[in-house]
């Protein structure tokens, strides 16, 4: 018999009362990786439970139609249950699935995608793609660590937030960032504690590039000369470059050392190198990103005579690889500063003649605004969590000028499903294929990719490319 985690590991908030434990059969998991059971007509969401398990669980939050519960004992464990590698699992909010083996994590995410497509979108892909997977540990090349001076816990803490809490976890190691970064967590505590502005430094952001590791100090007050010397001495002992940020993302500047190479990540399949700044949006998992770009382009299948649109293009993560294959690609992005950076990245890679960029608010896209961009043979869409409903409607309303193939990269299965319903049921596209991307192992985050083709106009191309 295994016992559940102590109260501080469950994310239970002050004032929430624990009920007596009841025996539950775990039927499935939800999109937050909680076990789902039913008891007396209610859905019970059990933290840390896996499908097929029988547990004793006690409710700590009750609503009219559901309850949240934690495990007090595992009576029958799943064969997929493993011992979490990180000693902070259960307290730290950075991971929620280390108690399940990786194949089970991926299977759960695929089930979440399929359920969203079926129940929200009322669509079923013709083919489920093989999941995109990569390293399970030390994969995270972007992270945002909170910093807090907590005298009751011995001083400055540097780490992720606690699960379901605004408190900073007392982290001494982290297994999803590279070990060299994990090894800096305690030295960073000591560094910040010695600064005059230790209580005005709320965040340290990590950005790892091909040739440099950057730590951005978010400072709310100027550094004193003695602070600057401490930071320089830290950089001399550890191979990192410090940047500072005083206000918004555009205020980020290099601090020390100044003779380091710039941040870049590589897309070797296409011979593309992508410069970026520490506060630019880039994927946290560089290896999976490179694989995802390759999968997306095989599904899109750009041809030398085609004009392609890349919507929500950012720095050109998909745009520039498309430019190596298509006649022309137009990247569209809401941020004018990102558009300027994307132009520079195209020039950096010698692709400016075939890749152009425009700034436009795609959340307010209309039939007319999209038509003004010209006709696209195919498009790629990579929106934020809110999805791309207005853009989908604008593209679908182009009539005979609508793109005949759409590849949609999503970080939210629910908004992908919503947009897929419009493409399929309103605008006559077929959902040819879909699959999950395990961009964030050990978390419940589901990244996915799908491909749509207009019925009656599909051409010969590998729409189910693996």
C-alpha positions in Angstrom: 0.0 0.0 0.0 1.3 3.4 -0.9 0.4 6.6 0.9 -0.5 9.9 -0.7 1.7 13.0 -0.5 1.6 15.2 2.6 -0.7 18.2 2.6 1.9 20.7 1.4 2.5 18.6 -1.7 -1.1 18.7 -2.9 -1.6 22.3 -3.8 -4.4 22.5 -1.2 -5.1 26.1 -0.3 -5.6 27.5 3.2 -9.2 27.1 4.4 -9.9 24.0 2.4 -11.2 21.1 4.5 -10.3 17.5 3.9 -13.2 15.0 3.8 -13.0 11.3 4.7 -11.4 9.1 2.1 -13.5 6.9 -0.2 -12.5 4.1 -2.5 -12.4 5.0 -6.2 -11.7 3.3 -9.5 -9.8 5.7 -11.8 -11.4 5.6 -15.3 -9.3 8.1 -17.2 -7.3 11.3 -16.9 -8.3 14.9 -17.7 -6.4 17.6 -19.6 -4.6 18.6 -16.4 -3.4 15.0 -15.8 -5.7 14.3 -12.9 -7.3 11.0 -12.5 -11.1 10.9 -13.2 -13.5 8.8 -11.2 -17.2 8.9 -10.4 -18.8 8.6 -7.0 -22.4 9.2 -6.0 -23.2 10.8 -9.3 -20.3 13.2 -9.3 -17.0 13.4 -11.2 -14.0 13.2 -8.9 -10.7 14.6 -10.1 -7.9 12.9 -8.2 -4.5 14.5 -8.2 -1.7 12.1 -9.2 -4.0 9.1 -10.1 -3.6 7.0 -13.2 -6.1 5.1 -15.3 -6.9 1.6 -14.0 -5.8 2.4 -10.4 -7.9 1.8 -7.3 -7.3 4.4 -4.7 -8.5 5.8 -1.4 -9.0 9.5 -2.0 -10.2 12.4 0.1 -11.9 15.5 -1.3 -10.5 18.9 -0.6 -12.7 21.0 -2.9 -16.4 20.4 -3.6 -18.6 21.9 -6.3 -22.1 21.1 -7.4 -21.0 18.8 -10.2 -17.5 17.7 -9.3 -14.9 17.4 -6.6 -11.1 17.7 -6.3 -9.4 15.0 -4.3 -6.0 13.7 -3.3 -4.8 10.2 -2.9 -4.5 8.9 0.7 -3.6 5.4 -0.4 -3.1 3.4 -3.6 -4.8 0.0 -3.3 -3.9 -1.1 -6.9 -1.2 0.7 -8.8 -1.0 1.1 -12.5 1.8 -0.7 -14.3 2.6 2.7 -15.8 3.3 4.2 -12.4 7.0 5.1 -11.8 8.9 6.8 -9.0 9.3 10.5 -9.9 12.9 11.4 -10.7 12.8 14.8 -9.1 12.6 15.1 -5.3 10.5 18.3 -5.7 7.8 16.6 -7.7 4.4 17.2 -6.1 5.5 20.5 -4.6 6.9 22.2 -7.7 4.4 23.2 -10.3 6.8 22.7 -13.2 5.8 19.1 -13.8 2.6 17.2 -13.2 3.2 13.7 -14.8 6.5 12.4 -13.5 4.6 9.6 -11.7 3.7 8.1 -15.2 6.2 6.5 -17.6 6.8 8.5 -20.8 4.8 6.2 -23.2 1.8 6.6 -20.9 2.2 10.4 -20.8 2.2 10.4 -24.6 -0.8 8.1 -24.8 -2.7 10.3 -22.4 -2.0 13.4 -24.5 -3.1 11.6 -27.6 -6.3 10.7 -25.9 -6.8 14.3 -24.8 -6.4 15.4 -28.4 -8.8 12.8 -29.8 -11.4 13.6 -27.2 -11.2 17.3 -27.9 -11.6 16.8 -31.6 -14.5 14.4 -31.2 -16.4 16.2 -28.4 -15.7 19.9 -29.1 -15.0 19.8 -32.9 -17.2 16.9 -33.9 -14.4 15.9 -36.3 -12.2 12.8 -36.7 -9.0 12.8 -38.6 -8.6 10.2 -41.3 -5.1 9.3 -40.0 -3.6 9.7 -36.5 0.0 10.6 -36.9 2.8 9.0 -35.0 3.6 11.2 -31.9 6.6 13.4 -32.1 8.9 12.6 -29.2 12.4 13.4 -28.1 14.5 13.7 -24.9 12.5 13.3 -21.7 15.0 15.1 -19.4 17.2 18.2 -19.7 15.1 19.3 -22.7 14.0 22.7 -21.4 16.0 25.5 -23.0 13.6 28.3 -22.0 12.4 28.8 -18.4 11.2 31.6 -16.1 12.3 31.2 -12.5 10.6 33.2 -9.8 12.8 34.8 -7.1 11.6 35.5 -3.6 13.2 36.3 -0.3 11.6 34.0 2.3 13.3 34.3 5.7 11.2 31.5 7.1 12.7 29.2 4.5 16.2 30.3 5.0 16.4 33.3 2.6 16.2 33.7 -1.2 14.5 31.0 -3.2 14.9 30.6 -7.0 12.6 28.2 -8.8 9.2 27.5 -10.3 6.0 28.3 -8.5 4.5 25.7 -6.2 1.7 23.7 -7.7 -1.6 25.6 -7.5 0.1 28.3 -5.5 1.8 31.7 -5.8 4.6 30.6 -3.5 8.1 29.8 -4.9 9.1 26.2 -4.6 12.2 25.5 -2.4 14.0 23.9 -5.4 17.6 22.7 -5.2 17.6 20.8 -8.5 15.6 20.6 -11.6 15.7 17.7 -14.1 13.9 19.2 -17.1 16.6 21.9 -17.6 20.2 21.0 -18.5 22.2 19.8 -15.5 24.5 22.7 -15.8 21.6 25.1 -15.3 20.1 22.9 -12.5 23.5 23.1 -10.7 23.2 27.0 -10.7 20.0 27.1 -8.6 21.7 27.2 -5.3 24.6 29.5 -6.4 21.9 31.9 -7.8 20.2 32.0 -4.4 23.5 33.1 -2.9 24.1 35.6 -5.6 20.7 37.3 -5.3 20.9 37.2 -1.5 24.1 39.3 -1.6 22.7 42.0 -3.9 21.4 45.3 -2.5 18.3 44.8 -4.6 17.6 41.2 -3.5 14.0 42.1 -2.7 13.5 43.9 -6.0 14.6 41.1 -8.4 11.4 39.0 -8.9 12.5 36.9 -11.8 15.4 35.2 -13.6 14.7 34.1 -17.2 16.7 31.4 -18.9 17.4 31.3 -22.6 19.8 28.7 -24.0 21.2 29.1 -27.5 23.6 27.1 -29.7 26.7 28.7 -28.2 25.6 30.7 -25.1 23.5 30.3 -21.9 21.8 33.6 -21.0 20.2 34.5 -17.6 18.1 37.7 -17.7 17.8 39.5 -14.3 14.4 41.3 -14.1 15.3 44.2 -11.9 13.0 46.8 -10.4 15.8 49.1 -9.1 19.2 50.0 -10.4 22.2 47.8 -9.7 24.7 49.3 -7.3 28.5 49.1 -8.3 29.0 46.4 -5.7 26.1 44.5 -7.2 27.6 44.7 -10.7 30.9 43.3 -9.3 29.1 40.4 -7.7 27.4 39.5 -10.9 30.6 39.8 -13.0 32.4 37.5 -10.5 29.5 35.0 -10.8 29.8 35.0 -14.6 33.6 34.5 -14.2 33.0 31.3 -12.2 30.1 30.0 -14.3 29.9 30.0 -18.1 26.8 32.2 -18.5 26.0 35.6 -19.8 23.8 38.0 -17.8 21.3 40.4 -19.3 19.1 42.8 -17.4 15.5 43.8 -18.0 14.0 46.9 -16.2 10.5 47.0 -17.7 8.9 45.3 -20.6 10.5 42.7 -22.9 12.0 45.4 -25.2 14.1 46.7 -22.3 16.3 43.6 -22.2 20.0 44.4 -22.8 23.3 42.4 -22.4 25.1 43.1 -19.1 28.1 40.8 -18.7 30.2 39.5 -20.4 29.8 41.5 -23.5 32.0 39.5 -25.8 29.7 36.4 -26.0 28.2 35.0 -29.2 24.5 35.9 -29.9 21.6 33.6 -29.1 20.7 31.3 -32.0 18.9 28.0 -32.5 19.4 25.7 -35.5 17.1 24.0 -38.0 19.7 21.8 -39.7 17.3 20.0 -42.0 16.8 23.3 -43.9 20.2 24.9 -43.3 18.6 27.7 -41.2 20.1 29.4 -38.2 17.7 31.6 -36.2 19.0 34.5 -34.1 16.8 35.6 -31.2 16.8 37.7 -28.0 16.2 36.2 -24.5 12.6 37.6 -24.3 11.6 36.6 -27.9 9.1 33.7 -28.1 10.9 30.5 -29.1 10.0 26.9 -28.3 11.5 25.6 -25.1 12.5 22.3 -26.6 14.9 22.9 -29.5 15.2 19.3 -30.6 11.4 18.7 -30.7 11.0 22.1 -32.5 13.4 21.0 -35.2 11.5 17.7 -35.6 8.2 19.5 -35.6 9.3 21.9 -38.3 10.3 19.0 -40.5 7.0 17.2 -39.9 5.0 20.4 -40.7 6.9 21.0 -43.9 6.4 17.4 -45.1 2.7 17.8 -44.4 2.6 21.2 -46.1 4.8 20.0 -49.0 5.8 23.4 -50.4 6.5 23.2 -54.2 8.8 25.5 -56.2 5.8 27.0 -58.0 3.7 27.7 -54.9 2.9 30.8 -52.9 2.6 30.0 -49.2 1.2 31.9 -46.2 2.6 31.5 -42.7 0.3 33.0 -40.1 1.4 33.9 -36.6 4.9 33.5 -38.0 6.9 35.1 -35.1 10.6 35.2 -35.9 10.1 33.0 -39.0 10.4 29.5 -37.3 8.4 27.9 -40.2 8.6 30.8 -42.7 12.3 30.4 -43.4 12.3 26.7 -43.9 9.3 27.1 -46.2 11.3 29.7 -48.2 13.9 27.1 -49.0 11.3 25.1 -50.9 8.5 27.4 -52.2 8.5 30.1 -54.8 7.3 32.7 -52.2 6.3 32.7 -48.6 4.5 35.6 -46.8 4.8 35.6 -43.0 2.1 37.5 -41.1 2.5 38.4 -37.4 0.7 40.8 -35.1 3.9 42.4 -33.6 5.7 45.0 -35.8 8.9 44.4 -33.8 8.8 40.7 -34.5 8.1 41.3 -38.2 11.3 43.5 -38.3 13.2 40.7 -36.6 11.8 38.1 -39.0 13.0 40.3 -42.0 16.5 40.4 -40.4 16.5 36.6 -39.9 15.5 36.1 -43.6 18.4 38.3 -44.7 20.7 36.5 -42.2 19.9 33.2 -44.0 20.0 34.6 -47.5 16.2 34.1 -48.0 15.0 37.7 -48.2 14.2 37.3 -51.9 11.6 34.6 -51.2 10.4 35.5 -47.7 8.5 38.7 -47.0 6.7 39.7 -43.8 3.7 41.8 -42.8 2.3 43.0 -39.5 -1.4 42.4 -39.0 -3.8 41.7 -36.1 -4.9 38.2 -37.0 -7.4 38.1 -34.2 -9.3 40.7 -36.2 -8.8 39.1 -39.6 -11.6 39.6 -42.2 -12.3 38.2 -45.6 -11.1 41.5 -47.1 -7.9 41.8 -45.1 -6.8 38.2 -46.0 -7.8 38.7 -49.6 -5.6 41.8 -49.7 -2.6 39.5 -49.0 -3.1 37.8 -52.3 -3.9 34.2 -53.1 -2.1 31.4 -51.3 -1.8 27.9 -52.5 -1.3 26.6 -49.0 -1.0 28.1 -45.5 0.5 27.2 -42.2 -1.1 28.5 -39.0 0.7 28.5 -35.6 -1.5 30.5 -33.2 -1.2 31.1 -29.5 -3.6 29.3 -27.1 -6.6 31.5 -28.2 -6.5 29.8 -31.5 -7.3 31.4 -34.9 -11.1 31.4 -35.4 -11.3 34.8 -37.1 -8.4 33.8 -39.4 -10.0 30.4 -40.2 -13.3 32.2 -41.1 -11.4 34.7 -43.3 -9.5 31.9 -45.1 -12.5 29.7 -45.5 -14.5 32.6 -47.0 -12.1 33.1 -49.9 -14.1 30.9 -52.1 -12.2 29.5 -55.1 -9.1 31.5 -53.8 -9.1 29.6 -50.4 -5.9 27.7 -49.8 -6.3 24.0 -50.7 -4.2 22.8 -47.9 -3.8 24.1 -44.3 -1.3 22.8 -41.7 -2.3 23.9 -38.2 0.2 23.7 -35.3 -1.5 24.1 -32.0 -0.7 24.5 -28.3 -4.3 24.1 -27.2 -6.3 21.0 -28.3 -9.6 22.7 -27.4 -9.1 25.7 -29.7 -7.7 23.4 -32.4 -10.9 21.4 -32.2 -13.1 24.5 -32.3 -11.3 25.8 -35.3 -11.3 22.4 -37.0 -15.1 22.2 -36.7 -15.3 25.5 -38.7 -12.9 24.3 -41.3 -14.6 21.0 -41.8 -18.3 21.7 -41.2 -18.5 25.3 -42.5 -15.9 25.5 -45.2 -15.7 22.0 -46.7 -12.2 21.0 -45.6 -11.4 17.4 -44.7 -9.2 16.7 -41.7 -6.6 14.4 -43.3 -4.4 13.8 -40.3 -3.6 14.9 -36.7 -1.1 14.0 -34.0 0.5 15.1 -30.8 3.9 16.6 -30.2 5.5 15.9 -26.8 7.1 19.3 -26.5 6.8 19.4 -22.7 7.5 15.9 -21.2 6.2 15.3 -17.7 3.6 18.1 -18.0 0.0 17.9 -19.1 0.6 20.5 -21.9 -0.5 19.1 -25.3 1.0 20.4 -28.4 -0.4 19.0 -31.7 -0.4 19.3 -35.5 -3.2 18.8 -38.0 -3.6 19.0 -41.8 -6.7 20.0 -43.7 -7.5 19.8 -47.4 -10.4 21.3 -49.4 -12.7 18.6 -50.6 -12.6 18.1 -54.4 -9.4 20.1 -55.0 -6.7 18.0 -53.2 -3.6 17.3 -55.2 -1.1 14.5 -55.0 1.0 15.1 -51.9 2.0 13.3 -48.7 -0.8 14.5 -46.5 -0.1 11.8 -44.0 3.7 12.2 -43.9 5.1 10.7 -40.7 
